[in-house]
Amino acid sequence: GEDIKPFTPEKTKEIVMSLQQPAVFCNMVDDWPALEWNAKYLSTVLDGKPIQFRLGLKTVDLVPQFETRCSYVKATLEEFLAWSCGQPSCLSGPFSCYENSKYWAYADYKYIARIFEDKPEIFQDVRWSDFGFPGRSGKESTLWIGSEGANTPCHLDSYGCNLVLQVQGRKRWHLFPPGDTSFLYPTRIPYEESSIFSKVNVANPDLKRFPKFRNTTAHVVTLSPGQVLLVPRHWWHYVESIDPITVSINSWIELDADHEARVEEAITRMLVCAIKLAENPSDRDLWLNPTEVEATSHEINLQYLNKAVSAYFKCQKASVSGQARPSSTGAEQTASASCKRKKREVGCEPEGCRLLTHEFGLSTFKAEKLQKMPFGPHLIQVLPQSQETSSMGAVAAERDSGDLLHENKGGHFGELHHTRKHLVMSTDCETPAHQMDSDGSPNASQTALSTDDLLDCLVNPHVISLVARLLLERTRV
């Protein structure tokens, strides 16, 4: 018989859909075949198939190591494992230019449905049905394989909430609540549909440029194999691998609120593309994230905006009329997930209201629900750092300040994937001291506002949210 799990699928889904703070599920996946997906096993399954790795320097700078600032190679998992162990055979392979003592490598955002398209039977090794989402498997999930130091810049996901299974090694998560958004200095450069980045390197913050970062409330947790982290909607996160090899699997859970978020993303895309495409074409690599294949035309972006608005009102109409909305099928979930972090195609948006319906929406969440959550050994809260206690046990955040806030070693980022200029203009609300007059006011003769300065204001999440509401009111009339 199967292992008895601490929560039923129905109860687990209730927790996932209603909890507005990060938490770790324990003892929920002990019988999942995916727990055997260590890097060595996956290299056997892939059988020499190359995948793309992102490489960055282990030295810590004050600037986030965005994906536009990284190098990229295609290699097999066998080559990756040999390189991570420092084997001499790597001297002539794809990693030959990158010393493993100086660089980390990350095969991130690999859609399982793509890299294992010739082995669909492996999809069933991932069983999100245990979390209350029947039919959701590895086909609607992504795979992450990294070496020690591999990291994802601090960002929030515009859509859904996130379930993350740790398979091999440990990862440290730095999470910040949605209310900290203004303290994290949000930016859409580099631009990536559905991701809002922070200008702050949270592992080594530049408090002179970003003083409001002091006001953030960090929730830090170290995720170990067999544990599943819930990242609620719009929680910021910076993720780093702290073991020699890490493997994790995640799936984004669609929410009804995603309909409005898609309208906001459509507005953002129109503004960013329109303004950045007006710049010198040779500068475009500075702003377009490698995950975005190309900048789409104004006409395409306008079509996407109209589709997003139409889908929003279809959902609203269905909700008001009380019509039963079918839950997402596997195919529909795949269509929704496939639109994340990829080239935007107008036809890939779900028609009408296809997203998961839930009774415990964020808008109706009550404080008493948090008190009723079954916290304990099987569901552990990720508390703010100042509130962490020894009861966190295996998932307690490691508090070594030498790990959390590294000294700036003055390192550089090495070979870049694209030829690019460093963005040294003032791209935040603070004006550098050397650009101030003696009376403390900005020196007009030395202050040169850039396109990105304007964009940071135009596409600030608060501004976009207001514009979306105004646009939807105009459309409703």
C-alpha positions as CSV (number, residue, x, y, z in Angstrom):
1,G,0.0,0.0,0.0
2,E,1.0,3.6,-0.5
3,D,2.4,5.6,2.4
4,I,-0.2,7.5,4.4
5,K,0.3,11.2,3.9
6,P,-0.2,13.8,6.5
7,F,-2.8,15.7,4.4
8,T,-5.4,14.6,1.9
9,P,-5.2,16.1,-1.6
10,E,-8.3,18.3,-0.7
11,K,-6.8,19.6,2.4
12,T,-3.4,20.3,0.8
13,K,-5.1,22.2,-2.0
14,E,-7.0,24.3,0.5
15,I,-3.6,25.2,2.2
16,V,-1.9,26.0,-1.1
17,M,-4.8,28.2,-2.3
18,S,-5.4,30.1,1.0
19,L,-2.0,30.4,2.7
20,Q,-0.4,33.8,2.0
21,Q,2.9,33.1,3.5
22,P,5.6,30.6,2.5
23,A,5.6,27.2,4.1
24,V,7.4,23.9,3.7
25,F,5.5,20.6,3.3
26,C,7.2,17.5,4.7
27,N,6.5,13.8,4.3
28,M,4.2,14.4,1.3
29,V,6.3,13.0,-1.5
30,D,8.1,10.0,0.0
31,D,6.6,7.6,-2.6
32,W,7.2,9.9,-5.6
33,P,9.6,8.2,-8.2
34,A,10.8,11.8,-8.9
35,L,12.8,11.6,-5.7
36,E,15.3,9.4,-7.6
37,W,15.9,12.1,-10.2
38,N,19.4,13.0,-9.1
39,A,21.7,14.4,-11.7
40,K,23.5,11.1,-12.3
41,Y,20.1,9.3,-13.0
42,L,18.9,12.2,-15.2
43,S,22.2,12.0,-17.2
44,T,21.4,8.3,-17.9
45,V,17.8,9.1,-19.0
46,L,18.9,12.0,-21.2
47,D,21.5,9.7,-22.8
48,G,23.9,12.3,-24.1
49,K,21.2,14.9,-25.0
50,P,22.8,18.4,-24.6
51,I,21.0,21.1,-22.6
52,Q,21.9,24.8,-22.1
53,F,23.7,25.9,-18.9
54,R,23.9,29.5,-17.7
55,L,27.3,30.3,-16.1
56,G,28.2,33.0,-13.6
57,L,31.1,33.9,-11.4
58,K,31.1,32.9,-7.8
59,T,32.5,36.3,-6.7
60,V,29.8,38.4,-5.2
61,D,29.3,41.9,-6.6
62,L,26.9,44.7,-5.5
63,V,25.0,44.3,-8.8
64,P,22.6,41.4,-9.4
65,Q,24.0,38.8,-11.8
66,F,21.1,39.0,-14.3
67,E,20.8,36.5,-17.0
68,T,21.9,39.1,-19.5
69,R,25.2,39.2,-17.7
70,C,25.9,35.5,-17.8
71,S,27.6,33.2,-20.3
72,Y,25.9,30.2,-21.9
73,V,27.1,26.8,-23.0
74,K,25.4,23.6,-24.3
75,A,26.6,20.4,-22.7
76,T,25.5,17.0,-21.6
77,L,24.8,16.2,-17.9
78,E,27.8,13.9,-18.0
79,E,30.0,16.8,-19.0
80,F,28.4,19.0,-16.3
81,L,29.0,16.4,-13.6
82,A,32.6,15.9,-14.7
83,W,33.2,19.6,-14.7
84,S,31.6,20.1,-11.3
85,C,34.0,17.5,-9.9
86,G,37.0,19.1,-11.5
87,Q,37.9,16.2,-13.7
88,P,40.8,16.7,-16.2
89,S,38.6,15.6,-19.1
90,C,36.8,19.0,-19.0
91,L,39.9,20.8,-20.3
92,S,38.7,20.3,-23.9
93,G,34.9,20.2,-23.4
94,P,32.2,22.9,-23.4
95,F,33.2,24.0,-19.9
96,S,36.9,24.3,-20.8
97,C,36.9,28.1,-20.5
98,Y,35.3,28.1,-17.0
99,E,37.1,26.9,-13.9
100,N,34.7,25.2,-11.6
101,S,36.4,26.9,-8.6
102,K,35.4,30.3,-10.1
103,Y,32.2,29.7,-11.9
104,W,28.8,28.1,-11.2
105,A,26.6,26.5,-13.8
106,Y,22.8,26.3,-13.9
107,A,20.4,24.4,-16.2
108,D,17.4,26.4,-15.2
109,Y,13.8,26.6,-16.4
110,K,14.0,23.3,-18.3
111,Y,10.5,22.3,-19.3
112,I,10.2,18.6,-18.6
113,A,7.7,18.2,-21.4
114,R,10.4,19.4,-23.8
115,I,13.6,17.8,-22.7
116,F,11.9,14.4,-22.1
117,E,9.5,14.7,-25.1
118,D,10.7,11.3,-26.3
119,K,10.1,9.7,-22.9
120,P,6.6,10.8,-21.8
121,E,6.3,7.9,-19.4
122,I,8.6,9.8,-17.1
123,F,6.1,12.6,-16.6
124,Q,4.2,10.3,-14.1
125,D,7.1,10.3,-11.7
126,V,5.9,13.7,-10.6
127,R,2.5,13.5,-8.8
128,W,1.1,16.9,-8.0
129,S,-2.3,15.2,-7.7
130,D,-1.2,14.6,-4.0
131,F,-1.4,18.4,-3.6
132,G,-5.0,18.5,-4.9
133,F,-4.3,19.0,-8.6
134,P,-5.4,15.9,-10.5
135,G,-3.8,15.3,-13.8
136,R,-0.8,17.6,-13.1
137,S,2.4,15.8,-13.5
138,G,6.0,16.4,-14.8
139,K,4.4,17.5,-18.0
140,E,3.4,20.8,-16.3
141,S,6.6,21.2,-14.4
142,T,10.1,22.5,-14.9
143,L,13.5,21.1,-13.9
144,W,16.5,22.9,-12.3
145,I,20.0,21.5,-12.1
146,G,22.8,23.6,-10.7
147,S,26.2,23.5,-9.1
148,E,27.2,25.2,-5.8
149,G,26.6,29.0,-6.0
150,A,24.1,28.8,-8.9
151,N,21.4,31.4,-8.3
152,T,18.4,33.1,-9.6
153,P,18.2,36.9,-9.2
154,C,15.6,38.3,-6.8
155,H,12.3,38.6,-8.6
156,L,8.6,37.9,-8.3
157,D,6.4,35.9,-10.7
158,S,3.4,37.8,-12.1
159,Y,1.3,34.6,-12.4
160,G,0.2,32.0,-10.0
161,C,1.8,30.5,-6.9
162,N,4.7,28.1,-6.9
163,L,5.3,24.6,-5.6
164,V,8.9,23.5,-5.5
165,L,10.2,20.0,-4.8
166,Q,13.8,19.6,-3.7
167,V,15.3,16.4,-5.1
168,Q,19.1,16.6,-4.6
169,G,21.2,18.9,-2.5
170,R,20.0,22.0,-0.7
171,K,18.9,25.4,-1.8
172,R,18.6,28.5,0.3
173,W,15.5,30.7,-0.4
174,H,15.4,34.4,0.5
175,L,11.7,35.4,0.4
176,F,10.1,38.8,0.8
177,P,6.4,39.6,1.0
178,P,4.5,41.5,-1.6
179,G,4.3,44.5,0.7
180,D,8.1,44.9,0.4
181,T,7.9,45.6,-3.3
182,S,8.9,49.3,-3.1
183,F,11.8,48.4,-0.8
184,L,13.2,46.0,-3.5
185,Y,13.4,48.6,-6.2
186,P,11.5,46.7,-8.9
187,T,12.6,47.0,-12.6
188,R,11.5,45.5,-15.9
189,I,15.0,45.7,-17.4
190,P,16.1,43.1,-18.2
191,Y,12.6,42.5,-19.7
192,E,11.0,39.1,-19.3
193,E,7.3,38.5,-19.6
194,S,5.9,37.5,-16.2
195,S,9.0,38.3,-14.1
196,I,9.6,41.5,-12.2
197,F,13.3,41.8,-11.1
198,S,14.8,43.6,-8.1
199,K,17.7,45.9,-8.7
200,V,19.1,44.8,-5.4
201,N,21.6,42.0,-5.0
202,V,20.0,40.7,-1.8
203,A,23.1,38.5,-1.0
204,N,25.2,41.7,-0.9
205,P,23.0,44.8,-1.0
206,D,24.3,48.2,-1.9
207,L,22.6,50.1,0.9
208,K,24.0,53.4,-0.4
209,R,22.1,53.1,-3.6
210,F,19.1,51.2,-2.2
211,P,18.7,52.4,1.4
212,K,15.0,51.3,1.6
213,F,16.2,47.7,1.4
214,R,16.8,48.0,5.1
215,N,13.0,48.0,5.5
216,T,12.5,44.6,4.0
217,T,11.4,41.5,6.0
218,A,13.3,38.5,4.8
219,H,12.0,35.0,5.3
220,V,15.0,32.6,4.8
221,V,14.7,28.9,4.5
222,T,17.0,26.1,3.5
223,L,15.1,23.5,1.5
224,S,16.3,19.9,1.7
225,P,15.6,16.8,-0.4
226,G,12.0,15.5,-0.1
227,Q,10.6,18.8,1.0
228,V,8.2,21.0,-1.0
229,L,8.1,24.8,-0.6
230,L,5.0,26.8,-1.2
231,V,5.8,30.3,-2.7
232,P,2.6,32.3,-2.5
233,R,1.5,34.7,-5.2
234,H,3.7,37.7,-5.7
235,W,6.3,36.8,-3.1
236,W,9.8,37.9,-4.1
237,H,12.5,35.3,-4.0
238,Y,16.2,34.9,-4.5
239,V,17.4,31.3,-4.7
240,E,20.9,29.9,-4.4
241,S,22.4,26.4,-4.5
242,I,24.5,25.6,-1.4
243,D,25.6,22.1,-2.2
244,P,27.9,20.8,-5.0
245,I,24.9,19.5,-7.1
246,T,21.3,20.5,-6.7
247,V,18.2,19.3,-8.5
248,S,14.7,20.6,-8.0
249,I,11.3,20.4,-9.8
250,N,8.6,23.1,-9.7
251,S,5.1,23.8,-11.0
252,W,3.3,27.1,-11.1
253,I,-0.4,26.8,-10.0
254,E,-2.7,29.0,-11.9
255,L,-5.0,31.4,-10.0
256,D,-8.1,33.4,-11.0
257,A,-6.2,36.6,-10.2
258,D,-3.9,35.7,-13.2
259,H,-6.5,37.2,-15.5
260,E,-5.9,40.7,-14.3
261,A,-2.2,40.0,-14.1
262,R,-2.2,39.1,-17.8
263,V,-3.7,42.5,-18.6
264,E,-1.0,44.2,-16.6
265,E,1.7,42.2,-18.3
266,A,0.2,43.1,-21.7
267,I,0.4,46.8,-20.9
268,T,3.9,46.4,-19.6
269,R,5.0,44.6,-22.7
270,M,3.5,47.2,-25.0
271,L,5.3,50.0,-23.2
272,V,8.7,48.3,-22.8
273,C,8.8,47.1,-26.5
274,A,7.6,50.5,-27.9
275,I,10.1,52.5,-25.9
276,K,13.1,50.2,-26.1
277,L,12.7,49.5,-29.8
278,A,13.0,53.2,-30.4
279,E,16.6,53.0,-29.1
280,N,19.7,52.1,-31.1
281,P,19.2,48.5,-32.3
282,S,22.7,47.6,-31.1
283,D,21.6,48.3,-27.5
284,R,18.8,45.8,-27.5
285,D,20.7,43.0,-25.8
286,L,20.9,45.2,-22.8
287,W,17.2,44.9,-22.1
288,L,15.8,41.7,-23.6
289,N,16.3,38.7,-21.3
290,P,17.7,35.6,-23.1
291,T,14.5,33.7,-22.3
292,E,12.7,36.1,-24.6
293,V,13.4,35.1,-28.2
294,E,12.6,38.5,-29.7
295,A,10.8,41.7,-29.2
296,T,7.3,41.5,-30.5
297,S,5.7,44.2,-32.7
298,H,3.2,46.8,-31.5
299,E,0.5,45.1,-33.5
300,I,1.1,41.7,-31.9
301,N,1.3,43.3,-28.4
302,L,-2.0,45.1,-29.0
303,Q,-3.7,41.8,-30.0
304,Y,-2.4,40.2,-26.9
305,L,-3.7,43.1,-24.7
306,N,-7.2,42.7,-26.3
307,K,-7.2,39.0,-25.8
308,A,-6.1,39.4,-22.1
309,V,-8.9,42.0,-21.5
310,S,-11.4,39.7,-23.3
311,A,-10.4,36.7,-21.1
312,Y,-10.7,38.9,-18.0
313,F,-14.3,39.9,-18.7
314,K,-15.3,36.3,-19.7
315,C,-14.1,35.2,-16.3
316,Q,-15.9,38.0,-14.6
317,K,-19.1,37.2,-16.4
318,A,-18.9,33.5,-15.6
319,S,-18.3,34.4,-11.9
320,V,-21.2,36.8,-11.7
321,S,-23.7,34.5,-13.5
322,G,-22.8,31.7,-11.1
323,Q,-22.0,29.3,-14.0
324,A,-19.8,26.4,-13.0
325,R,-16.4,26.7,-14.3
326,P,-14.5,23.5,-15.2
327,S,-11.2,22.9,-13.6
328,S,-8.2,23.0,-15.8
329,T,-7.3,19.9,-17.7
330,G,-3.8,18.8,-18.2
331,A,-3.7,20.3,-21.7
332,E,-5.0,23.7,-20.5
333,Q,-2.5,23.8,-17.7
334,T,0.3,23.0,-20.1
335,A,-0.9,25.8,-22.4
336,S,-0.8,28.3,-19.5
337,A,2.5,27.2,-18.2
338,S,4.1,27.2,-21.7
339,C,3.5,30.9,-22.0
340,K,5.8,31.7,-19.0
341,R,9.3,32.9,-19.7
342,K,9.0,32.3,-23.5
343,K,8.4,34.2,-26.6
344,R,4.9,35.7,-26.4
345,E,2.5,34.2,-29.0
346,V,-0.9,35.7,-29.3
347,G,-2.6,32.3,-29.9
348,C,-1.2,30.7,-26.8
349,E,-3.4,32.5,-24.3
350,P,-6.2,30.4,-22.7
351,E,-9.6,31.3,-24.0
352,G,-12.2,32.5,-21.5
353,C,-11.8,31.5,-17.9
354,R,-9.7,28.4,-17.9
355,L,-7.7,28.9,-14.8
356,L,-8.2,26.9,-11.6
357,T,-11.1,28.0,-9.5
358,H,-10.7,28.0,-5.7
359,E,-13.0,28.8,-2.8
360,F,-10.2,30.3,-0.7
361,G,-9.2,33.2,-2.9
362,L,-6.7,35.7,-1.8
363,S,-9.4,38.4,-1.7
364,T,-11.4,36.5,0.9
365,F,-8.5,35.3,3.0
366,K,-9.1,36.0,6.7
367,A,-6.6,36.2,9.5
368,E,-8.4,33.5,11.4
369,K,-7.6,31.1,8.5
370,L,-3.9,31.4,9.3
371,Q,-4.6,30.4,12.9
372,K,-6.5,27.3,11.6
373,M,-3.6,26.1,9.5
374,P,-2.3,22.7,10.5
375,F,1.2,23.9,11.2
376,G,3.5,21.4,12.8
377,P,6.0,18.8,11.7
378,H,4.4,18.3,8.4
379,L,3.7,21.9,7.5
380,I,6.4,24.4,8.7
381,Q,6.0,28.1,8.5
382,V,8.9,30.1,6.9
383,L,9.0,32.9,9.5
384,P,10.8,36.2,9.3
385,Q,14.4,36.0,10.3
386,S,13.8,37.8,13.5
387,Q,11.1,35.3,14.5
388,E,12.9,32.1,13.5
389,T,13.0,29.5,16.3
390,S,14.8,26.2,16.7
391,S,11.5,24.4,15.9
392,M,12.2,24.9,12.3
393,G,14.5,21.9,12.5
394,A,15.8,20.6,9.2
395,V,14.4,23.5,7.3
396,A,15.7,26.2,9.5
397,A,17.5,29.1,7.8
398,E,21.2,28.9,8.2
399,R,22.1,32.1,10.0
400,D,25.8,32.3,9.3
401,S,26.1,36.0,8.4
402,G,29.2,35.1,6.3
403,D,26.9,33.1,4.0
404,L,24.0,35.5,3.9
405,L,25.8,38.8,3.4
406,H,29.0,38.3,1.6
407,E,31.8,40.8,1.5
408,N,32.2,42.6,-1.8
409,K,35.3,41.1,-3.3
410,G,35.3,43.5,-6.2
411,G,34.9,40.7,-8.7
412,H,33.8,41.1,-12.3
413,F,31.3,39.0,-14.2
414,G,33.7,37.6,-16.8
415,E,32.7,36.9,-20.3
416,L,29.2,38.1,-21.1
417,H,26.7,36.3,-23.3
418,H,26.1,39.5,-25.2
419,T,28.4,42.4,-25.9
420,R,26.9,45.1,-23.6
421,K,27.5,48.3,-21.8
422,H,27.3,48.5,-18.0
423,L,24.2,50.4,-17.0
424,V,25.9,53.0,-14.9
425,M,23.2,55.7,-15.2
426,S,21.0,56.4,-12.2
427,T,18.3,53.8,-12.6
428,D,16.8,54.3,-9.2
429,C,15.2,57.1,-7.2
430,E,18.5,58.0,-5.5
431,T,20.9,60.5,-7.2
432,P,24.6,59.7,-6.8
433,A,26.4,62.1,-4.6
434,H,28.7,63.4,-7.4
435,Q,25.6,64.5,-9.3
436,M,24.4,66.8,-6.5
437,D,24.9,70.5,-6.2
438,S,26.3,72.0,-3.0
439,D,22.8,72.6,-1.8
440,G,21.9,69.0,-2.1
441,S,19.8,69.4,-5.3
442,P,20.5,67.4,-8.5
443,N,23.0,68.9,-10.8
444,A,21.1,69.4,-14.0
445,S,24.3,69.7,-16.1
446,Q,25.5,66.3,-14.9
447,T,22.3,64.4,-14.5
448,A,21.4,62.5,-17.7
449,L,18.1,60.6,-17.5
450,S,18.1,57.4,-19.5
451,T,15.3,55.4,-21.2
452,D,15.5,53.0,-18.3
453,D,14.9,55.7,-15.8
454,L,11.7,56.6,-17.6
455,L,10.6,53.0,-17.9
456,D,11.2,52.3,-14.3
457,C,8.6,54.9,-13.5
458,L,6.2,54.1,-16.3
459,V,6.1,50.3,-15.7
460,N,6.4,50.4,-11.9
461,P,4.0,47.7,-10.6
462,H,1.9,50.3,-8.8
463,V,1.5,52.4,-11.9
464,I,0.7,49.4,-14.2
465,S,-1.9,48.2,-11.7
466,L,-3.6,51.6,-11.8
467,V,-3.5,51.8,-15.6
468,A,-4.9,48.3,-15.9
469,R,-7.9,49.2,-13.6
470,L,-8.5,52.4,-15.6
471,L,-8.3,50.4,-18.9
472,L,-10.7,47.7,-17.6
473,E,-13.2,50.4,-16.4
474,R,-13.0,52.1,-19.9
475,T,-13.7,48.7,-21.5
476,R,-16.5,47.9,-19.2
477,V,-18.4,51.1,-20.1
